[in-house]
């Protein structure tokens, strides 16, 4: 009988783009693989990846992740030239890339990464087609969040 591996204590999440959920309405999500160098994988295992101010660019039928920052480990990247902010290729099906490209040509639509996570031994990126929120939408979301928090406090005090 084979032994089952236990899940990592922090879960399988590497990095999350919280700003994207605040700034945009999410219309559709996709899963993409990342083409990474060895030092980048080691850096992600140590939790050194960031997705703030990151976006997806479609060029020549390929998807690219721009603006992500993977901080190199001093022990893992001694023998190579590292570039923490390099453009990384996303691995997706051609039909998905074509769909994203056609949607991003519409006014107001863009494509942003939401999170990086482990799927087995592979690093995956959840990307989304999004539309920017207006200021009043952001205020309404904040009001709903505050109400949910207050409602939870009331329910706990009742029990």
N, C-alpha and C positions, 0 to 999 in steps of 0.2 A: 504494500500500500504506500502510495506517495503522500508526503506531508504537504499540507496546504500552507502557503506563505501567508503571514499576517500582513495586514495593511500597514503602511507607514504611519507613524503617530500623527503626522501633520496632514494626512490624507494625500490625495494625488495632485493637489493644486500647487503649482509652482509660483505663478504670478497672476494678478488680476488687474484689469483696467477699470477701476471703480468710477473714474471720471466719465467714461463712455456711457455708463448707465444713467448718469445724471444729466449729461449733455444731449443725449440722443434718444429718439424712439426707435426701438429695435424691431425691424420688420421680418427679417429672416436670418437664421444662423447656419453656418457651415462648419465642418471639421476639416482641418488641413494638417498635414504633417510638416515638419521643418527639416530643411537640409542643414545639418550642423557639423561643426568640426569637433574633434575629440575634447579639446579644452572647454568648449561651450557646454557639452553634456555634463562634464564634471562640475562646471560652475553652476549649472541648473540643479544638479543633485544637492549642491550646498545651499540652494535657494538664493542665488545671486542674480536673478533675472528681473528686469523691470519693463513694464509696458506703457508707462505714462507718456503721453504725446506721441503715440505710435499710430501709424496708419498703413493701409494696404494699397499698393500701386500695381496696376495691371499694365504690362508692357510686353509686346511681341508674343501674346498668347500665354504669358507666364505671370504668376502672382508673386509679388515681392513684399516682404515685411520691412518697412522703413522706420527708423527712429527707436528701435528697441535697444536696450542696453544690457549686456551680460558682462558683469564684472569678472575679470579673469582671476583665478586663484594663483597665488604666487608659487605654489608647489607644482601645479599642473601645467603651467604655460611657460616653462623656462627655456624650452628648446625651439619654440616657434614664435613668429611675430604675430602678436594678437591685436585685433582691432575690435574693441568692445561694441562699437556703434555701427558695425558693418551692415549692409543690406543682405537679408537672408531670404532664400528662395522658399516659397510655400509649395508643398506638393499636393496637388488637387487634380481632379478629373477635368478634362477639357470642357465638358458641358457645364460644369460648375463655374469655371473661370469665365466662360462666355456669358453665362447668366449674370454674374457679378459685373462684368464689363458693361453689358447692355443696361443694367440698372443704374450704374454709376454715371452713365451718360445723361440720365434724367436730371433736371434741375433739383438741387437740394439733397440728392442722395449721395452717400459716400460709404466706404467700407472700412471698418475698424476692427482690430482684434479685441476680444473681450477677456480671454484668459489663456494661460499656458498650463498644461497639465500632463501628467504621466498616464499613458494607456499601455499597461504592461511595461515593457522596457523602452517604449517609444515616446517621444515628446510630441504632443498634439497642441494645436492652436485653434481655439474656437473664434471664428470671425463672424461678423454680422453686417448685413446691409442695414443702414440706419438713415434716419432723417433727423435733422437738427430740431431741438425743442425750442419753442418760444419762451420768453421770460415768464409769462403767466402759467405755462405748463409746469415749469420748474417750481414755481411758488405753490401750485396745487399739489404737486408730488410731495413737497416738503410739509405742507399742511396735513396731508393724509398720513405721512410717516409719523408726524407728531401725535396725531389722533390715535393711531395704532399703539404707539408707545404708552400714551396716557390710558388707553383702554386696558392694556395689559396690567398697568399698575393698579387700576381700579379692581380688576378681576382678582388679582393676587391679594389685595386687602380685604375683599369680600370672603375669600376662602380662609 
